[in-house]
Amino acid sequence: MKSRSLRWRLVGNLVLLQVVASLLALLGVIAIFGAVGRFVDEGGERTAQIIGRSIEHTADGKLVLGTTSEVLRLLGAAPDLWFVVRNSQGYELRQGDVPPRYVALLRVLDGKERSALDLAESVGRPAARFERIDTDGGTVNLIVQAGAPLSLADKFKWIATAYLVLVAPTMLVTALVVLVATPFVIRRGLAGTVATAAKAEHIDIDRLETRLPMTQVAVEIQPLVAAVNRAFDRLDEGYKRHERFLADAAHELRTPIATLRIQIESLPPSTKDKARLVRATTRLATLAEQLLDLQRLTRAPLSIESVDLRLLCERVVGDLAPLAIMSGCAVSVDVSEAVRVHADVTSIERAVANLIQNAIEHGGEGCEIRVRVCLPATIEVADSGPGIPKEQRARIVEPFYRLRARGDGAGLGLHLVSEVARIHQGRLEVGLSDLGGASMRLELGELGA
């Protein structure tokens, strides 16, 4: 389901609220007018038109009132309605109890077009109306009582006119103001929330103390931000428990693994599967060290010193030579020129050891492994093994990710190398080597320059 913009949602709701409020105001006016009896023909114009259209002349010039639907409706709604009509021949037509003074006044006003008569002060409208009306039989003078009830159609016209004159312009102006002003108001009102969202985008998973600020957040949104921060607290606590468990487990495993390895290495060379047992215990020891490395990299401060990368690589290759020989692999160090950097020696050694062990484990028997040191501050470990598929090279550095689900190793080695590269402001580049297998380039950044 597509999310709607808060801006347009508020604009729509405000405009709808204005429409409803305007209609309620109009209904209130209608109710008041109805309660005080103002839904009538105030000036008598409408009543005069209806009667004028219904006047008929007989053959001898007399006046009669036609029985049109308008007249019947009018007389039915106002049974006490009175009026008097006079033509140029002196014939008159009277309806209801016509006050005598209006009969005399009808002759006096002959020649005038129209006029309101006798303003009634108590209700603020004329008591009667004079009209000079053209009919099929000639012109007639008409005086009619004002204040007759309006028809339903006339009431609807009155309401529509009142809406268009009084309500619609105000509603249109306010709707335009809402349409223009609401986005600006929302932007200002949500500025703190936008800043908090920007802060959330830059949260570093390695900085557990990071929390979202609440100083500029609107009161209505503060509970959501507070809930997110509490969720961070729970996640941090779970992460710390996980770290403590891994560190404690690694420490507890180191002693029995070392004892087991010594016992296996003391076996006679002719012992069946000795090489396989040595490789297995080496993997266990490596896993324990990798778990401890994770703890050290995230918590222990770096110890920066000047490092000769050639000597470092030769030392690591010498330590791993027995494992490489047992696995049938050949390891060489290629240094074209001296390369010295300022770096954390322990983490660089562990990174190089992980790269070489990874090549030994995945390169297969008879694999050729080459460790090369070059400028600027780069260590490359290349092998002649099967390599890493291109579509998996980006994921291979994820923790606990393995190319083969049932393969050897825990999937921590390359992740640790990438972390070492990160804390040295460098990167780990995974590619294809000229030996036909995988190429791992550990590039150290400004920290090692």
C-alpha angles and dihedrals in degrees: 000000000000115000117237122228114257089221095058092039090057092043091052093047093048093048090047089049090052092050091050092046091049092049091048090051090050091048088051091053090047091050092050093047090048092048094052093042099248097137090097137104093275099189098027094240095124093045091050091052093051093049093043091055090051098051113112131184125223123220091263093051099259121141125242133176115240120225099237121158090249093056093045090050091047095049091044092053094043109030091169093054114131132192139158127212127194129183130202092266091061098252115141135200119199132189124187129345101330113193108242094234091063091054090056092042091055090068093045094053094052108134097029119111103218141329143175112239133209105355106226106224096197094063099020097236136098118276093216142002133222120212133175104213131189113223134175089264096047140280119323134187116231132190113185135177113257125224100054114158115267122240121249091256091051091049090052090050089050092050092046091049092048090050094049094045103037109021110026098059093048092046092048093050094047091046090054090048090050092048092053100036102040097071090050092047091048092049091053094042094049097041091105092048091050090051090050090050090051089051090051090053090060099045109137114218089211093059102070095180094065114119135172114260118242101187097098099029119114115254091244092057098041093088089057093049090046090051090051091051091050088051088053089052091054092045091049092050091050091047092051092049089050091050093048091050093050093046094047092046091050092049092048092049097051096074099048091042091052091048091049092048093051091050092049094047090051091060117106114268090243092062111123115251093003092137092050091050091049091052091048094051090045090056090050091050090047092051091051091049091047091054089051090046090057089055094046095047094052099040114019118081118244119260103213119199140145111282131191102217093199093056091042093054093045090051093051092046090051091052092051097041094099091053091048092049092049089050092049094245129139117219125192135176119222116191117169095182140000113279121190125179139170107246147127103283097201095052093044091051091050091048094052091045091052092050092050094044089048089053092048093049097046102029095072131218114326092021117156115223124192125191112198129185119199143154135311093040096291130149116192124191111193129177140183095232129116093288129215122291112249094237091057100046094091093052098042091087093056114110115265092003114139131185090225119035092218096036127121121275133039099259095249102107100081092038089057091048091052090050091051089051091049096051088048089052091247137101144238113238117199117200148126120299128218087243089068099253137075126324120205114189116191105197118188117210134208093315089066097040 
